[in-house]
Amino acid sequence: MHYGFIGLGNLGGHLAVSLLRNGFAVTVHDRSPEATIRPAAAGAVVANTAIEAVRDCDAVITCLPSPAVSEQVLRHFLPSMREDAAWIEMSTLGRDEILRLADVAAERGVRTMELPVTGGVHLAAQGKITMLAGGDKDLFETHLPALQAMGDRIFHMGPLGNAAVIKVITNMLAFIHLVADGEALMLAKRAGLDLGQAYAAIKASSGNSFVHETEGQLILNGSYDIAFTMDLALKDLGFAMAFGREFQTPLDLAGLTNQTFVRGKAAYGGDAQSTMIVKLLEDALSTDLRAPGFPARLE
């Protein structure tokens, strides 16, 4: 299999390298030449344009920052794709958007599989990220070896659009957990507990979460460096709130969390790390949540 890979940001660069590490032929493109350096060192062919990247590929993978960018890039390279090729979209899109863009691709004879991922950049770097696939089962099985090269927990969620829903659900939970973890750590701090011990006790308790184990460490270090922005969090929470309206499901905690992130963006900017949402509470109480021995970045 020969894959084109467009979008080599925090996630995409690691995912492309995982494909190369496992013997796949990969042609890459990113609008930032610096982003292609690591995949090129791992053996990727670097294309100067997206059109060059997709020619003669069995499938084209995109990993881009927003639905608008995904559509713009797809429409740009689609006429240059082979009619028997597939488009694998790893960006986080709404269900209606992936279905609409799949129809656009189908007009060219190109089949679509959605493949949002979850777990964080550090797991992408290890080739252990969780992958959520949606689309025809035979298409999923055709590209399963490539998915296994990039991740270790892979779920076929059913028809196209289903993966978009579960990805938004998982991110919604992560942001709720993040706000809750900040409150829990602050309560421990204000009560006079050692935060390192508090972290360890929560991790070993029924109150533990993936977010506490990972992003909790970056809060206690003070770097907040999760490689995920306030703007991206608000995008995903917006999808969640839209699904709540569509499926007539009250999302009280998600709504409160969404408003908290609106305040976080107003305070620190849309490009700020999403983990800095906890800093709202730190600043409000003039109390830093710091403990020695925690890393600045997750490995």
N, C-alpha and C positions, 0 to 999 in steps of 0.2 A: 504494500500500500504506500502510495505517495501522497502526503498531506501538504496542503498549503495552510499556513498559520498566519493570521492577520490580527495584530494587537498583542504586543509583547510587554505589557505593563507589569504591575506587581504580581499578578497571577499568571498571565499569558506567557511571560518569559520562562517561568519555571516549568509550565506545562509543556511548552515546546521542547525544552531541554530533556524532559522525561521521555518524550517520544524518541528523540535522537539517541538517548542513552540506551533505549531498548531496541535500537536497530532500524527504526523507521526512517524513510527518506522524507525530509521536511524542507519546504521552501518557505521562508519567513518574510514578512514585511511589517514595518511599523513606520509611522510618520517621523519618529525620532530615531535617527541613525544610531544613537548610543544604545538604544534598546535592543539592537540586533547583535551587539558585540558578543554577548554570552552565548546565544544560540549558534552564532557563526563559529565560535571557538569549539562548540560541541559537534560541529559538522553540518550545520544547516547551510543551504544555499540562500543567499540574501538577494531578494528582488528589490529593484528600485521603486516599483509601483505595485499596487494591489493587483492590477491586471496581469502583470508578469508573474505574480505569486500563484495565481490560480490556474494558469495554463497547464494542461496535461496532468492535473492532479485528480486522484480518485475521490478526494473529499477536501473541502475547504473549511477550516475551523476559524471562527471569529471569537475574539474575547475582548469586548469593547466597553467603554464606560457608560453608554446610555442607549436607550432605544432609538433616539434620533440618529446617533452616529451609526448604529447597526444598520438602519435602513439606508442611510446615505452610502455607506461602504458597500452593502449588498447590491444596491442598484448600480453602483459603479462597476463592480467586477463581474456581475452576473452574466452579461452578454459574452464574456470571454471564457466562461466555464464550459466544460464538456457536458453534453446533454445527459449523459449517464452518470454524472458525478453527483455527490451529495454535499449539502451545506450543513455543518454542525455548529450550532449557535450556542456558545457558552456564556454569553452575556445574560444579565438578569433582565428579562422582558416580561411585560404583562401577558396574560393568556391571549387576549384579543390581538395583541401585537404580533406574537409569534405565529398565530394562525393566519393573520393577514399577510405577513411576510412570506410564510410558507406557500401561500397561493401565488404570490409574485414569483417565487422561485419555480413553482410547478409550471408556470407558463413557459419557462425555458426548458422544462423537462428535468429539473433538478429537484431531488427529494430532500426533505428537511428532517433533522433530528435536533431537538433542543437538549442541551446538556449543561445546565447551571451546576455550579459546584459549591460546596460549603465545607467549612472547617478552618479556613485561614491560610494565609500565605506560607506560613512555616510548614504546613502539611503538604501544600503544593510543591514546595522545594524538596520534600522527602519522597514525593511520588505516592503520598498516602491520603490525598484529599478525597472527600466523599463526593460522588458523582450522581446526579439525578437526571436520568434520561427520560425523554418523552418522544414518542413517534412509533412508526411501524416496527414490530418485533423483529422482522427479518433484517431491517436496516440496523437496528441495535446489535443484533448478533454478528452482522458483517463487520462492524467496527469495534466489537467488544475487545479484541486484542489491543487496540490503541487505547481504549478506555482503561484497561487493566495496566497499561504502561504508565498512565498518569495518576491513577487512584487505586485504592485498595478496597473501598466499600462502594459498590456500584448498584444502583437501584433502577430498574425499569419501571417507571410509574404508570405506564399505560399510554393512551393516545396522546398525540401532540397537544400541548397545553397543560397537561397534568403536572409536568415537572415545574412549570412556571408557578403553579399554585403552591406546591409543597416547598419550593425554594423560598417564596415569600413568607410562608408560615414559619420556616426555620429561622429566617432572619428576624422576623417579628419577635419570636421568642428570645433570640439572642439579645436584641436591644432592650427588651423588658428585663431580662436577667442582668444586663449590664447596669441599668439604673438601680435595680434592686441590690446588686452586689456593692455598689457605691454606698448605698444607705446602710447596708450591713457593716461594712468596714468602718464607716464613720461612727456608727453606734458603738462599735468595739473600741475605737480610738477615744471617743468622748467618755467612755466608761473606764478608761485607764488601762485597757488590756494591751499586751504586747501584740503588735499587728502581725508579726511573723508567726507567732503561735496561733493567733486568731485565724489567719489564713489557713494554716495546717489543720486546725480543728474543724473549720468549715469544710475543707476538702475531704475530710474523713467522715463527714456527717451526712444526714439525710437532706441537708440544705445545700449540698454541693451542686455545681453545674459545670458544664464545659467552659462557659464564659468565666466563671470564677477561677478555674484551673489555669486558664490561658491569659485572658485580658486582666484578670485580677493581679497577676504578676507585674504587668506593665504599669498598672496604677501604683502599685507599691514601690516600683522603681522610680516612677515619676517621668518616664519617657513618653508614656501613652502610645508608643509607636506600633500600632497594629496594621498600618498600611491600608487603612479604610477610612474614608472621610465622612464628615457630617452630611455633606450633600448626598453621598451614596446611601447613607442611612435613611435620610429623609425620602429619597426616591423609593426605597424598598418599603418604608412605612406607608408611603402614599399608595403603593400597590395594595398593601394589606388593608388599608381603610376602604379602598375601592372594592376589594373582594367582600369585605364585610357588608357593604351596601348591596352589592350584587346578590349575595347569598343570604341576605337578611339575618346576619349574625352579629349580635352586639359584641363590640371589641373595646370594652371599657379600658382595660389596661393598655392596650395598644394605642388608644386615643390619647391617654395621659402621657404615654411615652413619646408619642409623636409631638405633642406640645412641648415636652421637655427638650427634645432635639431642636425644635424651632428656637427655643431660648438659647440652646447651646450654639447654634449657628449665628444668632444675633450677637452673642458674646465673643465668639472666637473665630468666626468665619466659616464658610462652607468647605474650605480646604483643610480645616483643622481635623485632627484625628478624632474618629468617632468616640474613642475611649475617653476623650477629654470631657465627655458629658458629665463625668463624675466630678470634674473640676468646678462645675457650677456649685455643688454642695461644699466643696473645699473652700471656694472663694467666699461663699455666703457665710460660712462659719469661721473663716480665717484659720482653718485647720488643715494642714497637709497630711495626706495619707501615705506615709513613707516608712519603709522598713528595709534594713540591710539584707543583701544576699539575693536580691531578685534581679533578673536580667532586663536589659534595656530593649532587647528584641527576642522573640521566640525563635528557637532553632529546631 
